[in-house]
Amino acid sequence: MVLGGYGNFGARICRALAADHSITVLVAGRDGSRASALAAELNHVHGTGASAAVVDCQSPDFSEMLREHQVELLIHTAGPFQGQDYAVAIACAKAGAHYIDLADGRRFVCDFAKTMQAPFAEAKRVAISGASTVPALSSAVVDFLCRGWQRIDSIDICIAPAQTAPRGVATLEAVLSYCGAPIQLWNGGQWQSQIGWGSPQRVEFQRLKPRQGAVCDIPDLELFPAHYRVQDRMVFRAAVEVGLAQRAFAFLAWLRQHGLLKNPSSFARLLNAGAKVFDPLGSKLGGMVVRVAGLDGAGVPDKRAWHIAADNDHGPEIPCMAAILLARRLAAGESMQPGARPCLGLHVLRDFTPEFDKWGMVTDMVEEG
């Protein structure tokens, strides 16, 4: 079952998994007509017996509904996850189903294991949170860049979406939830506070023009300093393509910081519709860069960067890839340790290569030291 299966990310996951004849896809959500339309499309293209279900994931009988549909794996794409509880995961554990989500909410992902470990260990099922660009792909990139290193001093990540790529209201609600709010960053070897979407800085890319990137709140900011024993700095930024749009986020951040705007998320639907005005100023090209610095295996200072460029508005495929790969592994019968964990170090970078190639995405590894 793909919850939110007809949404911006859910539909992409459904289309990818429906092509695998060992997987039967159930498109689920509150809108029965949209779910049925996508299921019909999947059957027309792949003939794999996809179906649709109208569900309320917050219903007390959701776990029973999962049993009735004989769901073996649920992929939760119905964000935003900031402020969301674990009701869906709890229902999966009760129903004896595996669980994967695309969460990017810092507290949701970072608190997931300690909250959900016992129910899933008892159910002998797997629960994985954050199977998306962060921290799934980002950790795979850091592992690749720093393989054999003695020490990691800094990790700097920036995502740069294409202006014309589909956005979605839930995605904007997520990023606006911390716009203007203080974010705890590991900086200078200690925790410091910075304002979300405030004070943009110039970020260089291999195949994209330089952009202004602003600090965003994601699970990596908390997970990576401990997991990689980062000595100095862990920063994540987002850089929208059109400068006017970036400044609009910075203005909303300023208003909230000074008590003039209580809830920027309330503007998500308006901004999602209004963003189309800026489309002629942007392009279909987006990307991401991960920069690391530290000591290599010989104790020599090193700096490296990994870039990816996604053209033709294919960028939104990237957040779906980790969940698709995990679903295929479970369907193939791979044994995974029961229990709950963040999607940290569960993939190696080469796992993503066929997905990158499928969408014509180009990657570069650059020695910067």
N, C-alpha and C positions, 0 to 999 in steps of 0.2 A: 504494500500500500504506500502510495506517495501522497502524503497529506499536503494540501495546497497544490495538488498535482497539475492543475491547469494554469498555475501562476507563472511568473517570470522565470523562476528557476525550476519549479516543479515540472513544468511541461518539457523542459529540456531533458531532465532526468528520465521522465516517462518515455520520451522518444528514443533515448539512448538504450534504455533497458529493454524496451519492447523489441529491439532488434536481436536480442538474445533469446533463443527459443527454449532455454532452460529456465526462463523467468516469465511468470505471468503477472502482468501489471494491473493494479487496481487504482484507478484515478479517483482520488477522494477529496472532498471539500464540501462547503455549504451550498454551492451553486450547482445543482444537478444538471442543468442544461449545458453548462460549460464542461463539466466532467464528462458527460455523455458524448459531447461533440469531439472531445479529444480522444476518448476511447474508440469512437467510430473511425477517426483518422488513423489511429494506430493499427486497428484491425484491417483497414483498407490497404495500408502500406506494408504491414508485416504479417497479418493474418495469425497473430499469436494469442488470440482469445482475451484481449484486454477488456476490462469492464469498468463501470463507474459506480460510485457509492456516494450518497449524500450523508455526510457525517457532521456531528458537532463534537469536536474533540474535547470539549469541556463538560460533556454530559457525564453524569455518574455511571451510566451503563456503556461507556465507550469501550471498556475492556471486553465486555460481553459481545459488543459488535465486532471487535477484532476476532474473537473466537468464532463467531458465526461465519465470518468471511474467511476463516482459516488463514489469517495473515501470519506469515513466518518472519517477515521483516517489514518494519515501518520506517520510511524516510520522511522526516518532519522538515518541511520547507516553509511552513506557515509562520513567518515572522511578522513584526519584529520580535526578537528574542529578548531585547532589553526590557526588564521588568516582568517577563513571562515566568510562570512557575513550571514545575516539572510534572504536571498532570498527565501529559501525553506519555512521557517516559514511564510513569508509575502504571498507567493503564497497560502499556506494553509488557512490563514485568509481570503483572497479574495475569495477562493473557498468554504468557509464555512465548512472546515474540521478541526477536532482536530489534534494536532501535538505533537509528543513525539520524543526526540532525545537521543542519547547515548553520548553526548558531554562530553569530559573531559578537554576541553580548558578553562583555568581560565577566560579569558576575555569574551569568548563566553557565558559561563554559568552565570557569575556574572553580566553581563550587560543585560542579556536576558529579565528579567522582566520589567525593566524600558523602554526598547526599544519596546517590543512587547505587553505590557499590553493593550494599547488602541485598536489596531487592533483586538485582540482576544476578548476583552470585548464587543466591538461593534458587532462582529460576533457571540457573545454568544457561543463561543467555548473555549476549554481548550488547552493551550500550556505549555508543561513541558520540561525543559531542564536539562540534566544531569541524566537521568533515567538509571543509570549504577552502577558500583561498588561504584564510588564516584560521587556525594554525597548521592545517594539514599540508598544504603546498609550501607555505613559508618555512616550516620546519624541515621539510625534505630538501629545500634549497640550501638552508644553513648547514645541514648535515653534509651535503655535497661539497659546498665551498670550503668547509672547515675540516674535512676528513683528515685525520692524522695530526691536527694542530695540537699544540701544547696549551694554548690559552686563547680565549676570545675576549677581546677588549670592547668591541662595539658591534652592534647590529642596527642598521638603518634600513627601513623598508618604506617604499612609497608605491601606492597604487594610483594609476592615472587612467581613469575610464575615458572612453571615447564620448564626445559630446552627444552624438546621435544614437548611441546604444540605448536599448530599453532600460528604464530606470526602475519604475515601480514605486507605488506609494509606501509599501512596507519598508523598502530599502531607505527611502528618504526619512521615514519616521525613525529608523534606527540611527542614521547619522546625525539627525537633528536632536536626538535625545540627549546628547552630550555637548551640543553646540553652545559654547559660552560657559560650560561647567568646568570645574577644576578636575584635571586628570593627573593621576599619580604616575610619574615616569621614573625609571631608573636612570639617573644622570649624574655624572661625576662620582660614581660609586655609592650613591645614596638616593633615597626616594625624594623626588621633588614634585611640586605641583605646577602644571601648565594649563592654560585655558584651551579647551577643545575648539578647533577651527579658528583659533586666534593666531596672530603673528606668523603669517605664511613665510616660507623660505624657499629660495630657488633650488630646484632639483634637476639634475642632468640625467638624460636617458640616452641610450645607444641609438635608437631608431625613431624616437619622438623628439619634438622640439622641447627645450627646457620649459618647465612649468613651476608655478608657485604651489608648494605643498604645505598643508596645515596639519597639526597634530590631531589624531583621532584616537578614540578609546577602543581597544580591541584586546582579546585574551592574551596575545603574544606579549604585551607589555608587562604582564604579571608572570606568565608561564616561562618565558625565555630566560630572564635573569637567573632564575633558580636552576632551570634544566641545563643551561649551557654555562653556568657560573660566569656570567658576563661581568667583566671587571669594571667597566666604565659606563656604557650607555646602551640603552635599548629604546629606539624611537620608531614610531610608525606614523606616516603621513599619507594623506590623500590629496591628489592634485587634479582638480577638474580642468578641462581643456581651455575654457573661455575665462579670461581674466576677470571679466565683469561678474560672472557667476561666483568665482572664488571670493571676490570682494563682498558679494552679497552674503555669503556664509560668514565672513569675518565681521560684517556689520551686525548680523543677527547675534553673533557671539558677543560683540561689544554691548548690545542692548541687554542681553541676559546677564552679563557680568556686572552691569551697572544697575540691575534691578528694574529695567524698563520693559522687559519681556520675560514672562514667567515660563512659557512652554513653547519653544520654537517648533516642536513636533506638530503643533496644531496647524502649521503652514505647509505640511508635507504634501497634501493633495493639491493645494494651490501652486506650490513650486514645481510639482511634477508636471502639471499642465503648462505652467508658464515657461518651463525650461525649453520647450520647443521653439520659443522665440529666438533663443541663442543658437539653435542648430545650424543656421547658415554661416555662423562664425566659426564653427568647429568642423570636425571630420569624423570618419568612421574608424579611426586608428586610436587604440588605447594600449596600455601596457603596464608593466610593473618592474621595479628594480629592488634587489636585495643586496646591500653592501655590508661587508664584514671586514673587521680589522683585528689583528692579533699576532700571535707567534706561531709560526709553522712548526712542523715536526722537528726541525733542526734548531728551533729557538730563534729564528730570524723573523723580524717584523714583516708582515705581509698584509696586503689589502686586496680584496677581490670583490667583484660585482657580478651578479647574474641578472640579465635583462630578458624580458619577453615582450614581444610586440604582437598585438592581435588586431588585424584589419577587418574591414567589412562588417563592423559591429558584432564580431564574434566574441568580444571580451566577456560577456555574461556567461559564456560556456565554462570559463575557468572555475568559478565558484562551485560548479556542479560536479567537477571531475572526480574529486576525492570520494564523494558519496557513491558515484557510479562504479568506481574501481572497487570499493569495499563491498558493494552489493554483488558484484560479479564474483568476488572471492568467496563470499558466503554461499552464493548459489552453486559454486563449484565444489563446495564441501570442505573448504579450508577450516581447520580447527583453530579457534581463537579462544584465549583465556576468558572464561565467563567473568562478568563484572562490568563496571562502568569506568570510563577513562576519557580524557580529552584526546582528540585526534592529533597527537603529537608523536612524531617518529614512527607512525604506522605505515608510511609510504616511503619509498626511495624515489629520487627524482626521475629515474629512467622509467618508472611505472607510468608517468604522465606523458612520455614521449609520443606514443601512438595517438593520444588524444590531441596533443598539440599539432601533430602532423595532419590529423583529420580536418582540422579547421584552418590549416595554413598558417599557424603561428610560428614565429621565428624567435629562437633564443640565442643569447650570446653570453659567454663567460669571459670576463675581462680582468686581467691583472692590473690593478691600479697602484700597487705598492712599488 
